[in-house]
Amino acid sequence: MSTDTLVRPDTTTDETTDDDTPKFFHYVKKNKIAESAVMGTHVVALCGEVFPVTRSAKPGSPVCPACEEIYKGLRKGD
């Protein structure tokens, strides 16, 4: 059995900008937004991105192109 410590490599994502605002806002289920904001649980966006909700989108905010494409393909009530 090995007792070596594994070092996690530094990773970056282009989902955020330098000022801590998201590059895109994602589509997620409404009933999960408040739970995530209060409890810190993670949500899964339509595009598959997994993250905790930390900010709310304002009208005109940039939307994830993949989420938007999937959303447009959904039928009412899905």
C-alpha positions as MATLAB code, in Angstrom:
seq = 'MSTDTLVRPDTTTDETTDDDTPKFFHYVKKNKIAESAVMGTHVVALCGEVFPVTRSAKPGSPVCPACEEIYKGLRKGD';
ca = [
       0.000    0.000    0.000;
       1.324    3.413   -0.961;
       1.083    6.472    1.280;
       2.083    8.981   -1.389;
       0.074   12.188   -1.500;
      -1.576   12.902   -4.810;
      -1.287   16.496   -5.932;
      -4.312   17.905   -7.705;
      -3.211   19.848  -10.798;
      -4.324   23.431  -11.202;
      -7.238   23.630  -13.589;
      -8.956   26.540  -15.215;
     -12.231   26.962  -17.006;
     -13.413   29.630  -19.380;
     -16.776   29.752  -17.564;
     -15.725   32.776  -15.494;
     -14.103   36.101  -16.189;
     -11.368   37.893  -14.248;
     -13.889   39.782  -12.097;
     -15.646   36.592  -10.825;
     -18.736   37.039  -12.997;
     -19.792   34.066  -15.113;
     -19.023   34.209  -18.820;
     -22.392   32.559  -19.538;
     -25.527   31.856  -17.579;
     -26.986   28.372  -17.918;
     -30.515   26.964  -18.026;
     -31.344   24.879  -14.929;
     -34.568   23.553  -13.385;
     -36.399   26.335  -11.518;
     -37.046   24.271   -8.411;
     -33.293   23.642   -7.962;
     -32.169   27.296   -8.146;
     -33.311   28.404   -4.663;
     -32.118   25.169   -3.059;
     -28.672   25.622   -4.583;
     -28.458   29.298   -3.627;
     -29.410   28.606    0.008;
     -27.874   25.199    0.645;
     -24.897   25.397   -1.717;
     -25.873   22.217   -3.551;
     -24.838   21.800   -7.168;
     -27.251   22.027  -10.089;
     -26.952   20.431  -13.524;
     -27.520   22.731  -16.500;
     -29.144   21.556  -19.721;
     -25.689   21.440  -21.320;
     -24.364   19.177  -18.547;
     -22.352   21.801  -16.654;
     -22.461   21.146  -12.880;
     -22.062   24.093  -10.498;
     -23.527   25.805   -7.408;
     -25.814   28.779   -8.073;
     -24.012   31.913   -6.900;
     -25.513   34.631   -9.095;
     -28.790   35.317  -10.837;
     -29.015   36.329  -14.462;
     -30.363   39.733  -15.380;
     -32.191   40.499  -18.625;
     -29.672   40.676  -21.449;
     -27.097   38.489  -19.684;
     -25.120   36.161  -21.982;
     -26.616   32.660  -22.159;
     -24.696   29.435  -22.737;
     -25.153   28.619  -26.457;
     -25.470   24.874  -25.778;
     -28.159   25.401  -23.110;
     -30.059   27.780  -25.368;
     -30.022   25.310  -28.270;
     -31.282   22.479  -26.062;
     -33.956   24.716  -24.497;
     -35.293   25.732  -27.909;
     -35.648   22.046  -28.810;
     -37.752   21.225  -25.747;
     -41.537   21.032  -25.918;
     -43.702   22.971  -23.475;
     -43.982   21.069  -20.186;
     -40.659   19.173  -20.545;
];
